[in-house]
């Protein structure tokens, strides 16, 4: 059985991102996967970082998130694309959870930067909505959000299995949105 963690990074409670996360969950459940979900809008980040940027703070949610990431085989990120990137809430989550000692560790070498990635063997899938057409975002803008997420996950040892973009959300109708939900449910069934 595959353990899947779905992270909804939309800072709006009732959002299309939540519908996409639920669609993926439904599909993955059909395949017999065990699913856990985190909605970052409900997340308690606790106190700010201590001065060394390495010491975890006192938030139980952050500790639970690390446990869920360690438990998972596959992590699905669902978020809107704002100003070409995932929302700041996603970046804050990564900065608070993917800490040295948990996600990676720098090797002590005075001549070069090297590290051990601690989250190897896991895969991830990014599902993002946007108001731009996805082909425009990828070809002309250069996919900055996807690249940033991919580089961050790769640094920690997580392999990116897929990046899925839906847009233009702003001008989409109900028929188009239902089609996208069905697509995501199918991706969940395939455990991609």
Secondary structure as UniProt FT lines:
FT   STRAND          3..8
FT   HELIX           16..30
FT   TURN            31..32
FT   STRAND          34..39
FT   HELIX           40..42
FT   TURN            51..52
FT   HELIX           60..71
FT   STRAND          74..82
FT   TURN            83..84
FT   STRAND          85..86
FT   HELIX           88..97
FT   TURN            101..103
FT   STRAND          104..106
FT   TURN            110..111
FT   STRAND          115..117
FT   TURN            120..121
FT   STRAND          123..129
FT   HELIX           134..136
FT   HELIX           137..141
FT   HELIX           144..155
FT   TURN            156..157
FT   STRAND          159..166
FT   TURN            170..171
FT   HELIX           174..189
FT   TURN            190..191
//
